[in-house]
Structure formats: structure tokens, C-alpha cells
Amino acid sequence: MDEAIEKTLKQEFDAEEGSFLLRLRGDLEWDRAAFTRLERAMRVACEQSQGDEKLDRWLAEGFYEVAMWVPTWTSHPNFPRPTPETYYEDCIERISDLTSWFFRGWHDYSEGHLWPDL
């Protein structure tokens, strides 16, 4: 995997300073720039690993934790969700799509699908 992507994912999955997960948990803030950074790195990881027979445990754990924890944590009615609501819903769907792609090695969209920025 590309070193820059690996570094970004390690920082994000470890909830290091400035990461999306740390801001979400510690500050109760959906940091759009941090989410974009995480989402793009996850997407590249999916692209680069889709033909792999084995996955690194830390990557698998990271994808799993993001997919399970983010929707649960942000579903609380008092969590200050980002607006508009469609942005939030699209982000949660994207996390699910990327996690599915990562674990299966292919995504649900037709060949040549362009992933729009959120």
C-alpha cells in the first residue's frame, strides 16, 4: 500500500491528534475536512487491496471499527450532526460502502463508478 495512505490510515484508526475519530469522540464534532481525509484514504486502500488474498489485521480492525462505531456514536439524538442531514446520511452510507468493498474486494457499483466527494 502507498506509504502516505498507510500513514494517514494509521493516524486516523489510532484516533491520533487531529483525526476524525478523535474529534468525533473527544469534541463531539463532525470535522468535515478530517472525514474527507479518512474517506479518501479508505477509498485508496480499497482500490489498492481489492486483489489481495490476505488483509492486514490493523487495516481490517480499522475498517470494522469505523463502520461499527461511527454510525452508533452519531445516532444518539443529542449528537450534533453535521448539516444538511443528507450530507450525514451520505457519509454513513459511504463508510458502509467502503467497508463492504474492503472486505469483499469489490464494490456494489458498476465498472467505472466515480466516487463523488462528500
N, CA, C and O atoms as CSV, one atom per row, in Angstrom:
chain,resi,resn,atom,element,x,y,z
A,1,MET,N,N,0.845,-1.175,0.000
A,1,MET,CA,C,0.000,0.000,0.000
A,1,MET,C,C,0.890,1.237,0.000
A,1,MET,O,O,1.996,1.222,0.541
A,2,ASP,N,N,0.412,2.266,-0.591
A,2,ASP,CA,C,1.112,3.543,-0.632
A,2,ASP,C,C,1.425,4.012,0.791
A,2,ASP,O,O,0.556,3.979,1.663
A,3,GLU,N,N,2.654,4.442,1.022
A,3,GLU,CA,C,3.080,4.836,2.377
A,3,GLU,C,C,2.283,5.996,2.946
A,3,GLU,O,O,1.970,6.003,4.136
A,4,ALA,N,N,1.948,6.975,2.117
A,4,ALA,CA,C,1.187,8.133,2.601
A,4,ALA,C,C,-0.211,7.711,3.040
A,4,ALA,O,O,-0.721,8.200,4.048
A,5,ILE,N,N,-0.829,6.809,2.288
A,5,ILE,CA,C,-2.157,6.325,2.648
A,5,ILE,C,C,-2.077,5.502,3.927
A,5,ILE,O,O,-2.919,5.639,4.814
A,6,GLU,N,N,-1.063,4.650,4.018
A,6,GLU,CA,C,-0.885,3.844,5.221
A,6,GLU,C,C,-0.702,4.734,6.444
A,6,GLU,O,O,-1.292,4.474,7.493
A,7,LYS,N,N,0.095,5.761,6.323
A,7,LYS,CA,C,0.327,6.679,7.440
A,7,LYS,C,C,-0.969,7.386,7.840
A,7,LYS,O,O,-1.279,7.499,9.026
A,8,THR,N,N,-1.715,7.856,6.857
A,8,THR,CA,C,-2.981,8.531,7.138
A,8,THR,C,C,-3.949,7.597,7.844
A,8,THR,O,O,-4.576,7.982,8.831
A,9,LEU,N,N,-4.076,6.376,7.349
A,9,LEU,CA,C,-5.000,5.435,7.973
A,9,LEU,C,C,-4.561,5.055,9.381
A,9,LEU,O,O,-5.403,4.919,10.269
A,10,LYS,N,N,-3.271,4.884,9.601
A,10,LYS,CA,C,-2.790,4.582,10.957
A,10,LYS,C,C,-3.161,5.720,11.913
A,10,LYS,O,O,-3.649,5.475,13.017
A,11,GLN,N,N,-2.928,6.960,11.484
A,11,GLN,CA,C,-3.263,8.105,12.329
A,11,GLN,C,C,-4.761,8.181,12.597
A,11,GLN,O,O,-5.188,8.446,13.721
A,12,GLU,N,N,-5.547,7.948,11.563
A,12,GLU,CA,C,-6.998,8.008,11.729
A,12,GLU,C,C,-7.515,6.852,12.582
A,12,GLU,O,O,-8.276,7.074,13.524
A,13,PHE,N,N,-7.115,5.632,12.267
A,13,PHE,CA,C,-7.610,4.467,13.003
A,13,PHE,C,C,-7.132,4.451,14.449
A,13,PHE,O,O,-7.811,3.904,15.318
A,14,ASP,N,N,-5.975,5.044,14.717
A,14,ASP,CA,C,-5.468,5.142,16.093
A,14,ASP,C,C,-6.018,6.360,16.826
A,14,ASP,O,O,-5.663,6.606,17.979
A,15,ALA,N,N,-6.888,7.126,16.159
A,15,ALA,CA,C,-7.511,8.327,16.741
A,15,ALA,C,C,-6.465,9.277,17.296
A,15,ALA,O,O,-6.582,9.760,18.423
A,16,GLU,N,N,-5.434,9.541,16.489
A,16,GLU,CA,C,-4.389,10.465,16.896
A,16,GLU,C,C,-4.862,11.908,16.773
A,16,GLU,O,O,-5.919,12.182,16.206
A,17,GLU,N,N,-4.071,12.816,17.308
A,17,GLU,CA,C,-4.398,14.238,17.306
A,17,GLU,C,C,-4.798,14.704,15.909
A,17,GLU,O,O,-4.091,14.451,14.933
A,18,GLY,N,N,-5.937,15.387,15.827
A,18,GLY,CA,C,-6.432,15.923,14.563
A,18,GLY,C,C,-7.215,14.943,13.714
A,18,GLY,O,O,-7.704,15.299,12.642
A,19,SER,N,N,-7.338,13.702,14.188
A,19,SER,CA,C,-8.053,12.698,13.403
A,19,SER,C,C,-9.571,12.900,13.506
A,19,SER,O,O,-10.076,13.508,14.450
A,20,PHE,N,N,-10.267,12.375,12.517
A,20,PHE,CA,C,-11.723,12.420,12.504
A,20,PHE,C,C,-12.298,11.730,13.742
A,20,PHE,O,O,-13.195,12.265,14.394
A,21,LEU,N,N,-11.784,10.553,14.060
A,21,LEU,CA,C,-12.327,9.789,15.187
A,21,LEU,C,C,-12.103,10.484,16.526
A,21,LEU,O,O,-12.979,10.456,17.391
A,22,LEU,N,N,-10.947,11.101,16.703
A,22,LEU,CA,C,-10.696,11.808,17.958
A,22,LEU,C,C,-11.609,13.016,18.092
A,22,LEU,O,O,-12.146,13.273,19.169
A,23,ARG,N,N,-11.787,13.756,17.011
A,23,ARG,CA,C,-12.678,14.933,17.051
A,23,ARG,C,C,-14.114,14.503,17.331
A,23,ARG,O,O,-14.838,15.163,18.076
A,24,LEU,N,N,-14.514,13.389,16.724
A,24,LEU,CA,C,-15.870,12.884,16.903
A,24,LEU,C,C,-16.096,12.473,18.357
A,24,LEU,O,O,-17.122,12.805,18.951
A,25,ARG,N,N,-15.137,11.753,18.921
A,25,ARG,CA,C,-15.282,11.232,20.284
A,25,ARG,C,C,-15.015,12.297,21.337
A,25,ARG,O,O,-15.808,12.483,22.260
A,26,GLY,N,N,-13.901,12.988,21.194
A,26,GLY,CA,C,-13.483,13.922,22.240
A,26,GLY,C,C,-14.184,15.263,22.207
A,26,GLY,O,O,-14.495,15.830,23.255
A,27,ASP,N,N,-14.437,15.779,21.005
A,27,ASP,CA,C,-15.020,17.120,20.869
A,27,ASP,C,C,-16.489,17.096,20.474
A,27,ASP,O,O,-17.140,18.140,20.429
A,28,LEU,N,N,-17.014,15.906,20.189
A,28,LEU,CA,C,-18.380,15.769,19.679
A,28,LEU,C,C,-18.579,16.656,18.449
A,28,LEU,O,O,-19.595,17.335,18.304
A,29,GLU,N,N,-17.582,16.627,17.577
A,29,GLU,CA,C,-17.635,17.448,16.372
A,29,GLU,C,C,-17.343,16.601,15.144
A,29,GLU,O,O,-16.365,15.854,15.101
A,30,TRP,N,N,-18.208,16.730,14.150
A,30,TRP,CA,C,-18.008,16.072,12.863
A,30,TRP,C,C,-17.132,17.002,12.036
A,30,TRP,O,O,-17.625,17.963,11.445
A,31,ASP,N,N,-15.860,16.723,11.993
A,31,ASP,CA,C,-14.892,17.542,11.269
A,31,ASP,C,C,-14.913,17.115,9.791
A,31,ASP,O,O,-14.416,16.046,9.439
A,32,ARG,N,N,-15.492,17.962,8.940
A,32,ARG,CA,C,-15.657,17.612,7.528
A,32,ARG,C,C,-14.324,17.366,6.828
A,32,ARG,O,O,-14.200,16.421,6.049
A,33,ALA,N,N,-13.347,18.192,7.093
A,33,ALA,CA,C,-12.037,18.022,6.444
A,33,ALA,C,C,-11.391,16.708,6.888
A,33,ALA,O,O,-10.809,15.992,6.073
A,34,ALA,N,N,-11.496,16.398,8.173
A,34,ALA,CA,C,-10.928,15.151,8.686
A,34,ALA,C,C,-11.687,13.948,8.132
A,34,ALA,O,O,-11.083,12.919,7.827
A,35,PHE,N,N,-13.016,14.072,8.001
A,35,PHE,CA,C,-13.775,12.972,7.407
A,35,PHE,C,C,-13.344,12.746,5.960
A,35,PHE,O,O,-13.159,11.606,5.534
A,36,THR,N,N,-13.186,13.824,5.211
A,36,THR,CA,C,-12.759,13.701,3.822
A,36,THR,C,C,-11.409,13.014,3.728
A,36,THR,O,O,-11.205,12.150,2.874
A,37,ARG,N,N,-10.493,13.392,4.597
A,37,ARG,CA,C,-9.166,12.766,4.610
A,37,ARG,C,C,-9.281,11.262,4.890
A,37,ARG,O,O,-8.650,10.454,4.209
A,38,LEU,N,N,-10.079,10.891,5.881
A,38,LEU,CA,C,-10.291,9.487,6.222
A,38,LEU,C,C,-10.961,8.746,5.070
A,38,LEU,O,O,-10.511,7.669,4.679
A,39,GLU,N,N,-12.012,9.306,4.537
A,39,GLU,CA,C,-12.770,8.647,3.470
A,39,GLU,C,C,-11.908,8.422,2.237
A,39,GLU,O,O,-11.952,7.343,1.647
A,40,ARG,N,N,-11.136,9.404,1.841
A,40,ARG,CA,C,-10.272,9.256,0.665
A,40,ARG,C,C,-9.200,8.198,0.892
A,40,ARG,O,O,-8.903,7.415,-0.010
A,41,ALA,N,N,-8.623,8.168,2.076
A,41,ALA,CA,C,-7.606,7.158,2.386
A,41,ALA,C,C,-8.222,5.762,2.398
A,41,ALA,O,O,-7.612,4.809,1.912
A,42,MET,N,N,-9.418,5.638,2.947
A,42,MET,CA,C,-10.104,4.343,2.941
A,42,MET,C,C,-10.399,3.901,1.514
A,42,MET,O,O,-10.264,2.723,1.183
A,43,ARG,N,N,-10.801,4.844,0.674
A,43,ARG,CA,C,-11.105,4.516,-0.719
A,43,ARG,C,C,-9.859,4.032,-1.457
A,43,ARG,O,O,-9.921,3.053,-2.200
A,44,VAL,N,N,-8.743,4.701,-1.260
A,44,VAL,CA,C,-7.491,4.280,-1.903
A,44,VAL,C,C,-7.066,2.905,-1.383
A,44,VAL,O,O,-6.603,2.064,-2.154
A,45,ALA,N,N,-7.223,2.679,-0.092
A,45,ALA,CA,C,-6.889,1.369,0.471
A,45,ALA,C,C,-7.739,0.276,-0.178
A,45,ALA,O,O,-7.243,-0.817,-0.452
A,46,CYS,N,N,-8.996,0.564,-0.420
A,46,CYS,CA,C,-9.865,-0.406,-1.091
A,46,CYS,C,C,-9.369,-0.678,-2.506
A,46,CYS,O,O,-9.286,-1.831,-2.929
A,47,GLU,N,N,-9.043,0.380,-3.229
A,47,GLU,CA,C,-8.557,0.236,-4.608
A,47,GLU,C,C,-7.276,-0.591,-4.647
A,47,GLU,O,O,-7.118,-1.476,-5.487
A,48,GLN,N,N,-6.376,-0.291,-3.732
A,48,GLN,CA,C,-5.064,-0.931,-3.754
A,48,GLN,C,C,-5.064,-2.346,-3.189
A,48,GLN,O,O,-4.126,-3.103,-3.440
A,49,SER,N,N,-6.082,-2.717,-2.439
A,49,SER,CA,C,-6.086,-4.048,-1.826
A,49,SER,C,C,-7.139,-4.972,-2.424
A,49,SER,O,O,-7.266,-6.113,-1.980
A,50,GLN,N,N,-7.885,-4.521,-3.404
A,50,GLN,CA,C,-9.018,-5.329,-3.872
A,50,GLN,C,C,-8.617,-6.680,-4.457
A,50,GLN,O,O,-9.446,-7.590,-4.487
A,51,GLY,N,N,-7.392,-6.845,-4.919
A,51,GLY,CA,C,-6.957,-8.141,-5.427
A,51,GLY,C,C,-6.204,-8.983,-4.422
A,51,GLY,O,O,-5.796,-10.103,-4.728
A,52,ASP,N,N,-6.014,-8.450,-3.219
A,52,ASP,CA,C,-5.245,-9.159,-2.196
A,52,ASP,C,C,-6.021,-10.341,-1.629
A,52,ASP,O,O,-7.230,-10.266,-1.408
A,53,GLU,N,N,-5.304,-11.424,-1.403
A,53,GLU,CA,C,-5.906,-12.605,-0.782
A,53,GLU,C,C,-5.971,-12.473,0.733
A,53,GLU,O,O,-6.853,-13.049,1.371
A,54,LYS,N,N,-5.036,-11.712,1.316
A,54,LYS,CA,C,-4.988,-11.521,2.764
A,54,LYS,C,C,-4.979,-10.035,3.068
A,54,LYS,O,O,-4.454,-9.232,2.297
A,55,LEU,N,N,-5.562,-9.681,4.193
A,55,LEU,CA,C,-5.628,-8.286,4.629
A,55,LEU,C,C,-4.851,-8.136,5.927
A,55,LEU,O,O,-4.857,-9.030,6.773
A,56,ASP,N,N,-4.189,-7.006,6.076
A,56,ASP,CA,C,-3.503,-6.721,7.332
A,56,ASP,C,C,-4.537,-6.540,8.443
A,56,ASP,O,O,-5.552,-5.866,8.270
A,57,ARG,N,N,-4.248,-7.160,9.586
A,57,ARG,CA,C,-5.194,-7.107,10.705
A,57,ARG,C,C,-5.513,-5.668,11.118
A,57,ARG,O,O,-6.678,-5.346,11.355
A,58,TRP,N,N,-4.497,-4.793,11.210
A,58,TRP,CA,C,-4.752,-3.430,11.668
A,58,TRP,C,C,-5.690,-2.697,10.714
A,58,TRP,O,O,-6.504,-1.883,11.150
A,59,LEU,N,N,-5.582,-2.981,9.416
A,59,LEU,CA,C,-6.493,-2.358,8.456
A,59,LEU,C,C,-7.907,-2.906,8.628
A,59,LEU,O,O,-8.879,-2.150,8.653
A,60,ALA,N,N,-8.010,-4.223,8.745
A,60,ALA,CA,C,-9.325,-4.835,8.915
A,60,ALA,C,C,-9.996,-4.316,10.190
A,60,ALA,O,O,-11.181,-3.983,10.183
A,61,GLU,N,N,-9.238,-4.250,11.269
A,61,GLU,CA,C,-9.792,-3.736,12.521
A,61,GLU,C,C,-10.222,-2.282,12.378
A,61,GLU,O,O,-11.267,-1.890,12.897
A,62,GLY,N,N,-9.424,-1.485,11.679
A,62,GLY,CA,C,-9.762,-0.078,11.486
A,62,GLY,C,C,-11.039,0.110,10.677
A,62,GLY,O,O,-11.915,0.884,11.063
A,63,PHE,N,N,-11.144,-0.590,9.565
A,63,PHE,CA,C,-12.368,-0.503,8.755
A,63,PHE,C,C,-13.578,-0.950,9.570
A,63,PHE,O,O,-14.626,-0.303,9.552
A,64,TYR,N,N,-13.421,-2.055,10.278
A,64,TYR,CA,C,-14.521,-2.581,11.088
A,64,TYR,C,C,-14.948,-1.572,12.159
A,64,TYR,O,O,-16.137,-1.298,12.319
A,65,GLU,N,N,-13.987,-1.031,12.879
A,65,GLU,CA,C,-14.308,-0.090,13.961
A,65,GLU,C,C,-15.003,1.166,13.433
A,65,GLU,O,O,-15.971,1.638,14.030
A,66,VAL,N,N,-14.517,1.699,12.332
A,66,VAL,CA,C,-15.157,2.890,11.755
A,66,VAL,C,C,-16.594,2.559,11.360
A,66,VAL,O,O,-17.514,3.325,11.647
A,67,ALA,N,N,-16.782,1.415,10.702
A,67,ALA,CA,C,-18.117,1.035,10.231
A,67,ALA,C,C,-19.096,0.771,11.370
A,67,ALA,O,O,-20.290,1.046,11.245
A,68,MET,N,N,-18.596,0.244,12.466
A,68,MET,CA,C,-19.477,-0.087,13.591
A,68,MET,C,C,-19.665,1.098,14.550
A,68,MET,O,O,-20.769,1.353,15.031
A,69,TRP,N,N,-18.581,1.804,14.814
A,69,TRP,CA,C,-18.623,2.817,15.865
A,69,TRP,C,C,-19.219,4.151,15.403
A,69,TRP,O,O,-20.043,4.728,16.113
A,70,VAL,N,N,-18.826,4.646,14.244
A,70,VAL,CA,C,-19.272,5.984,13.813
A,70,VAL,C,C,-20.801,6.068,13.725
A,70,VAL,O,O,-21.381,6.990,14.299
A,71,PRO,N,N,-21.477,5.142,13.028
A,71,PRO,CA,C,-22.948,5.260,12.979
A,71,PRO,C,C,-23.606,5.149,14.353
A,71,PRO,O,O,-24.588,5.837,14.632
A,72,THR,N,N,-23.068,4.291,15.204
A,72,THR,CA,C,-23.642,4.121,16.540
A,72,THR,C,C,-23.453,5.383,17.380
A,72,THR,O,O,-24.401,5.876,17.990
A,73,TRP,N,N,-22.247,5.892,17.409
A,73,TRP,CA,C,-21.919,7.070,18.220
A,73,TRP,C,C,-22.723,8.293,17.777
A,73,TRP,O,O,-23.216,9.054,18.610
A,74,THR,N,N,-22.849,8.475,16.476
A,74,THR,CA,C,-23.506,9.684,15.956
A,74,THR,C,C,-25.015,9.535,15.834
A,74,THR,O,O,-25.697,10.499,15.485
A,75,SER,N,N,-25.558,8.346,16.116
A,75,SER,CA,C,-27.007,8.164,16.018
A,75,SER,C,C,-27.750,8.671,17.250
A,75,SER,O,O,-28.974,8.802,17.226
A,76,HIS,N,N,-27.023,8.955,18.317
A,76,HIS,CA,C,-27.674,9.471,19.520
A,76,HIS,C,C,-28.397,10.773,19.164
A,76,HIS,O,O,-27.828,11.613,18.467
A,77,PRO,N,N,-29.620,10.954,19.622
A,77,PRO,CA,C,-30.384,12.152,19.240
A,77,PRO,C,C,-29.740,13.469,19.667
A,77,PRO,O,O,-30.016,14.509,19.068
A,78,ASN,N,N,-28.894,13.443,20.683
A,78,ASN,CA,C,-28.250,14.684,21.130
A,78,ASN,C,C,-26.901,14.939,20.468
A,78,ASN,O,O,-26.274,15.969,20.718
A,79,PHE,N,N,-26.446,14.007,19.621
A,79,PHE,CA,C,-25.172,14.243,18.939
A,79,PHE,C,C,-25.365,15.361,17.913
A,79,PHE,O,O,-26.310,15.326,17.124
A,80,PRO,N,N,-24.472,16.350,17.924
A,80,PRO,CA,C,-24.613,17.474,16.974
A,80,PRO,C,C,-24.184,17.066,15.560
A,80,PRO,O,O,-23.039,17.272,15.156
A,81,ARG,N,N,-25.118,16.491,14.832
A,81,ARG,CA,C,-24.828,16.011,13.481
A,81,ARG,C,C,-24.546,17.168,12.529
A,81,ARG,O,O,-25.037,18.282,12.709
A,82,PRO,N,N,-23.741,16.871,11.512
A,82,PRO,CA,C,-23.486,17.906,10.510
A,82,PRO,C,C,-24.739,18.134,9.667
A,82,PRO,O,O,-25.590,17.253,9.546
A,83,THR,N,N,-24.835,19.286,9.110
A,83,THR,CA,C,-25.965,19.603,8.242
A,83,THR,C,C,-25.452,19.850,6.828
A,83,THR,O,O,-24.294,20.233,6.664
A,84,PRO,N,N,-26.245,19.653,5.840
A,84,PRO,CA,C,-27.616,19.147,5.898
A,84,PRO,C,C,-27.641,17.662,6.237
A,84,PRO,O,O,-26.619,16.982,6.145
A,85,GLU,N,N,-28.789,17.169,6.623
A,85,GLU,CA,C,-28.947,15.770,7.012
A,85,GLU,C,C,-28.523,14.821,5.892
A,85,GLU,O,O,-28.012,13.734,6.160
A,86,THR,N,N,-28.731,15.225,4.651
A,86,THR,CA,C,-28.347,14.363,3.527
A,86,THR,C,C,-26.834,14.155,3.480
A,86,THR,O,O,-26.371,13.084,3.088
A,87,TYR,N,N,-26.052,15.176,3.879
A,87,TYR,CA,C,-24.590,15.022,3.933
A,87,TYR,C,C,-24.235,13.917,4.935
A,87,TYR,O,O,-23.454,13.016,4.629
A,88,TYR,N,N,-24.813,13.998,6.124
A,88,TYR,CA,C,-24.561,12.996,7.156
A,88,TYR,C,C,-24.954,11.603,6.665
A,88,TYR,O,O,-24.175,10.660,6.804
A,89,GLU,N,N,-26.124,11.464,6.105
A,89,GLU,CA,C,-26.593,10.169,5.603
A,89,GLU,C,C,-25.677,9.628,4.512
A,89,GLU,O,O,-25.382,8.433,4.482
A,90,ASP,N,N,-25.228,10.502,3.620
A,90,ASP,CA,C,-24.302,10.088,2.560
A,90,ASP,C,C,-22.974,9.607,3.138
A,90,ASP,O,O,-22.387,8.648,2.637
A,91,CYS,N,N,-22.508,10.262,4.175
A,91,CYS,CA,C,-21.247,9.861,4.815
A,91,CYS,C,C,-21.371,8.488,5.463
A,91,CYS,O,O,-20.475,7.655,5.332
A,92,ILE,N,N,-22.465,8.252,6.152
A,92,ILE,CA,C,-22.683,6.953,6.794
A,92,ILE,C,C,-22.790,5.865,5.723
A,92,ILE,O,O,-22.243,4.775,5.893
A,93,GLU,N,N,-23.478,6.145,4.640
A,93,GLU,CA,C,-23.576,5.183,3.541
A,93,GLU,C,C,-22.204,4.923,2.921
A,93,GLU,O,O,-21.883,3.784,2.582
A,94,ARG,N,N,-21.394,5.972,2.770
A,94,ARG,CA,C,-20.067,5.819,2.189
A,94,ARG,C,C,-19.190,4.921,3.060
A,94,ARG,O,O,-18.472,4.062,2.546
A,95,ILE,N,N,-19.249,5.118,4.371
A,95,ILE,CA,C,-18.486,4.264,5.283
A,95,ILE,C,C,-18.885,2.800,5.083
A,95,ILE,O,O,-18.030,1.918,5.010
A,96,SER,N,N,-20.172,2.560,4.998
A,96,SER,CA,C,-20.666,1.194,4.791
A,96,SER,C,C,-20.199,0.638,3.445
A,96,SER,O,O,-19.748,-0.505,3.369
A,97,ASP,N,N,-20.305,1.434,2.394
A,97,ASP,CA,C,-19.879,1.003,1.059
A,97,ASP,C,C,-18.392,0.667,1.024
A,97,ASP,O,O,-17.994,-0.347,0.451
A,98,LEU,N,N,-17.579,1.509,1.631
A,98,LEU,CA,C,-16.135,1.281,1.618
A,98,LEU,C,C,-15.754,0.053,2.440
A,98,LEU,O,O,-14.873,-0.712,2.047
A,99,THR,N,N,-16.404,-0.131,3.555
A,99,THR,CA,C,-16.113,-1.292,4.384
A,99,THR,C,C,-16.486,-2.582,3.648
A,99,THR,O,O,-15.739,-3.561,3.665
A,100,SER,N,N,-17.628,-2.562,3.017
A,100,SER,CA,C,-18.044,-3.716,2.230
A,100,SER,C,C,-17.036,-3.999,1.118
A,100,SER,O,O,-16.640,-5.147,0.916
A,101,TRP,N,N,-16.623,-2.963,0.403
A,101,TRP,CA,C,-15.648,-3.096,-0.680
A,101,TRP,C,C,-14.328,-3.655,-0.153
A,101,TRP,O,O,-13.743,-4.558,-0.750
A,102,PHE,N,N,-13.871,-3.113,0.962
A,102,PHE,CA,C,-12.595,-3.546,1.522
A,102,PHE,C,C,-12.607,-5.046,1.841
A,102,PHE,O,O,-11.673,-5.766,1.491
A,103,PHE,N,N,-13.657,-5.503,2.497
A,103,PHE,CA,C,-13.693,-6.904,2.914
A,103,PHE,C,C,-14.020,-7.875,1.779
A,103,PHE,O,O,-13.539,-9.007,1.789
A,104,ARG,N,N,-14.811,-7.465,0.820
A,104,ARG,CA,C,-15.166,-8.369,-0.274
A,104,ARG,C,C,-14.190,-8.302,-1.445
A,104,ARG,O,O,-14.039,-9.276,-2.182
A,105,GLY,N,N,-13.521,-7.144,-1.623
A,105,GLY,CA,C,-12.598,-6.992,-2.740
A,105,GLY,C,C,-13.250,-6.408,-3.977
A,105,GLY,O,O,-12.595,-6.275,-5.012
A,106,TRP,N,N,-14.518,-6.059,-3.895
A,106,TRP,CA,C,-15.239,-5.411,-4.991
A,106,TRP,C,C,-16.379,-4.594,-4.389
A,106,TRP,O,O,-16.860,-4.879,-3.292
A,107,HIS,N,N,-16.802,-3.560,-5.143
A,107,HIS,CA,C,-17.895,-2.727,-4.640
A,107,HIS,C,C,-19.172,-2.997,-5.428
A,107,HIS,O,O,-19.156,-3.680,-6.452
A,108,ASP,N,N,-20.258,-2.455,-4.939
A,108,ASP,CA,C,-21.586,-2.725,-5.498
A,108,ASP,C,C,-21.930,-1.894,-6.729
A,108,ASP,O,O,-23.020,-2.038,-7.283
A,109,TYR,N,N,-21.030,-1.041,-7.159
A,109,TYR,CA,C,-21.343,-0.132,-8.250
A,109,TYR,C,C,-20.765,-0.645,-9.562
A,109,TYR,O,O,-19.852,-1.471,-9.572
A,110,SER,N,N,-21.303,-0.152,-10.657
A,110,SER,CA,C,-20.853,-0.616,-11.970
A,110,SER,C,C,-19.417,-0.180,-12.240
A,110,SER,O,O,-18.902,0.759,-11.632
A,111,GLU,N,N,-18.786,-0.896,-13.175
A,111,GLU,CA,C,-17.410,-0.582,-13.566
A,111,GLU,C,C,-17.325,0.874,-14.004
A,111,GLU,O,O,-18.202,1.367,-14.713
A,112,GLY,N,N,-16.284,1.551,-13.586
A,112,GLY,CA,C,-16.105,2.962,-13.930
A,112,GLY,C,C,-16.832,3.926,-13.023
A,112,GLY,O,O,-16.863,5.127,-13.292
A,113,HIS,N,N,-17.424,3.415,-11.937
A,113,HIS,CA,C,-18.139,4.279,-10.993
A,113,HIS,C,C,-17.184,5.344,-10.451
A,113,HIS,O,O,-16.061,5.039,-10.049
A,114,LEU,N,N,-17.639,6.571,-10.447
A,114,LEU,CA,C,-16.854,7.664,-9.864
A,114,LEU,C,C,-17.436,7.983,-8.488
A,114,LEU,O,O,-18.629,8.252,-8.345
A,115,TRP,N,N,-16.580,7.947,-7.501
A,115,TRP,CA,C,-16.994,8.223,-6.134
A,115,TRP,C,C,-17.011,9.738,-5.938
A,115,TRP,O,O,-15.949,10.358,-5.890
A,116,PRO,N,N,-18.168,10.333,-5.826
A,116,PRO,CA,C,-18.210,11.801,-5.646
A,116,PRO,C,C,-17.679,12.200,-4.281
A,116,PRO,O,O,-17.837,11.470,-3.302
A,117,ASP,N,N,-17.055,13.354,-4.224
A,117,ASP,CA,C,-16.626,13.887,-2.921
A,117,ASP,C,C,-17.863,14.235,-2.106
A,117,ASP,O,O,-18.895,14.635,-2.644
A,118,LEU,N,N,-17.732,14.073,-0.817
A,118,LEU,CA,C,-18.854,14.379,0.087
A,118,LEU,C,C,-18.603,15.692,0.788
A,118,LEU,O,O,-19.427,16.130,1.591
